[in-house]
Amino acid sequence: MPRPKPKPKRKAKGRDKVTIKIPRELYRRLTTLIEGTGFGSVTEFIIYVLRDLAAGGKLEQEAGLSPREVDLIRNRLKSLGYLE
C-alpha cells in the first residue's frame, strides 16, 4: 500500500507581522489625513507613528492635565465625533 503524499508546507509568510485592528471610521479619517503626504498607505503612516512613539523607550506620565487641557481634549474629541 503506497504512503499518502505529505501535505505541502505553508510558507512562513507574514510570521514577522501581526494584525492590529482599529475602528473603520478611524481608518477612513487617517486615509483622508495622509492624502497629499509621502505616505503610501494608512498602514505605512501607522507604522511610522508607532515607531516614532516607541523610539522614546517608554511612555512618560505627567503629573496630570490642567482643567483647561481637559476641556481642550474634550472639545477636540467632540469635533472628531468620538464624544457627543
C-alpha positions as CSV (number, residue, x, y, z in Angstrom):
1,M,0.0,0.0,0.0
2,P,1.6,3.4,-1.0
3,R,2.1,6.0,1.6
4,P,-0.1,9.2,1.3
5,K,1.8,12.2,-0.1
6,P,2.7,14.7,2.6
7,K,0.8,17.9,2.5
8,P,2.8,20.8,1.2
9,K,4.1,23.0,4.0
10,R,2.7,26.5,4.1
11,K,5.3,29.2,3.7
12,A,6.1,31.3,6.8
13,K,4.7,34.3,5.0
14,G,3.9,37.1,7.4
15,R,5.2,35.4,10.5
16,D,7.2,38.6,11.3
17,K,4.0,40.7,11.3
18,V,0.7,40.8,13.2
19,T,-2.6,42.4,12.6
20,I,-3.8,45.3,14.6
21,K,-7.5,46.2,14.3
22,I,-8.7,49.8,14.5
23,P,-12.2,51.2,14.1
24,R,-13.2,51.6,10.4
25,E,-14.1,55.3,11.0
26,L,-10.6,56.0,12.3
27,Y,-9.1,54.3,9.2
28,R,-11.2,56.5,7.0
29,R,-10.1,59.6,8.8
30,L,-6.5,58.5,8.6
31,T,-6.9,57.9,4.8
32,T,-8.1,61.5,4.4
33,L,-5.3,62.8,6.7
34,I,-2.5,61.3,4.7
35,E,-3.7,62.5,1.3
36,G,-1.0,64.5,-0.3
37,T,1.7,63.3,2.1
38,G,4.5,61.0,1.3
39,F,2.7,58.1,3.0
40,G,1.6,55.4,0.5
41,S,-1.0,53.8,2.9
42,V,-2.6,54.1,6.3
43,T,-0.5,51.1,7.4
44,E,2.7,52.9,6.4
45,F,1.6,56.0,8.4
46,I,0.6,54.0,11.5
47,I,4.0,52.1,11.4
48,Y,5.8,55.5,11.2
49,V,3.8,56.9,14.1
50,L,4.2,53.9,16.3
51,R,8.0,53.6,15.6
52,D,8.4,57.3,16.5
53,L,6.4,56.7,19.7
54,A,8.4,53.6,20.6
55,A,11.7,55.2,19.9
56,G,11.4,57.0,23.2
57,G,11.6,53.7,25.0
58,K,8.6,54.3,27.3
59,L,5.6,56.4,27.8
60,E,6.1,59.1,30.3
61,Q,3.2,60.1,32.6
62,E,3.0,63.7,33.5
63,A,1.7,64.9,36.8
64,G,-1.8,65.4,35.3
65,L,-3.7,67.6,33.0
66,S,-5.0,71.1,33.9
67,P,-8.7,71.7,33.7
68,R,-8.1,73.8,30.6
69,E,-6.2,70.9,28.9
70,V,-9.1,68.5,29.7
71,D,-11.6,70.9,28.2
72,L,-9.4,71.3,25.0
73,I,-9.2,67.5,24.7
74,R,-12.9,67.0,25.2
75,N,-13.7,69.6,22.6
76,R,-11.3,68.0,20.1
77,L,-12.8,64.6,20.7
78,K,-16.3,66.0,20.2
79,S,-15.2,67.7,16.9
80,L,-13.8,64.4,15.7
81,G,-17.1,62.6,16.6
82,Y,-15.8,60.5,19.4
83,L,-17.9,62.2,22.1
84,E,-21.4,63.6,21.9
